Amino acid sequence: MAGYLPGILAGRSGQSELGQQLAAYYMDTARFSAWSQAFSSQLAAAFLQLLTVALCGFCVFGGAFLVLSFAVRGAFLGFCAANVLFCGGPRALLCHWLLDCLPNLAVLFVCLWLACYGVRLSNGLFQSVFLGGAPRGQLAAAVRRLLVRSGMALLLCGLFCALGAGLNVLVVGLLTG
């Protein structure tokens, strides 16, 4: 949410070429009409987000990178929403929220859950590098927890993406039919 408001402020004029291209992409309902296409694009996006969170856990300054990652993600979503509103009006914004943001919100919560384990590992690495070492076995346990939780998060996101793709096909069918 910290990045969402600056993203809205950056896109409120709706006159940038990038914003107009993003709005046209997000308002194209044809990409939501087939379940397999919607599922594969949502799963690919979820995988990249989960990979980013997991990789931040393996960095000494991972906590700061996670905060920055979530802020940039929020700014991008706010920028897109502002441009969709400017280019398509309130109905297009409602469709954008139902088709894109609602499934993305479930993935966000899974990413935040995984980020807790990533921060634990990152803090252990920071302690090892800058504070003389982590307690014995702490890093190995943190790595194991993060890797297991990453697999669980990917399965959970796969389920959310399948449900989100079904919701997309249903909503697009209701809007166009």
Secondary structure, DSSP 4 states (H G I P E B T S, - for coil): -TTHHHHHHHHTT---HHHHHHHHHHH-GGGGSSHHHHHHHHHHHHHHHHHHHHHHHTSTTHHHHHHHHHHHHHHHHHHHHHHHHHHHHHHHHHHHIIIIIHHHHHHHHHHHHHHHHHHHHHHHHHHHHHSS-PPTTHHHHHHHHHHHHHHHHHHHHHHHHHHHHHHHHHHHHHHH-
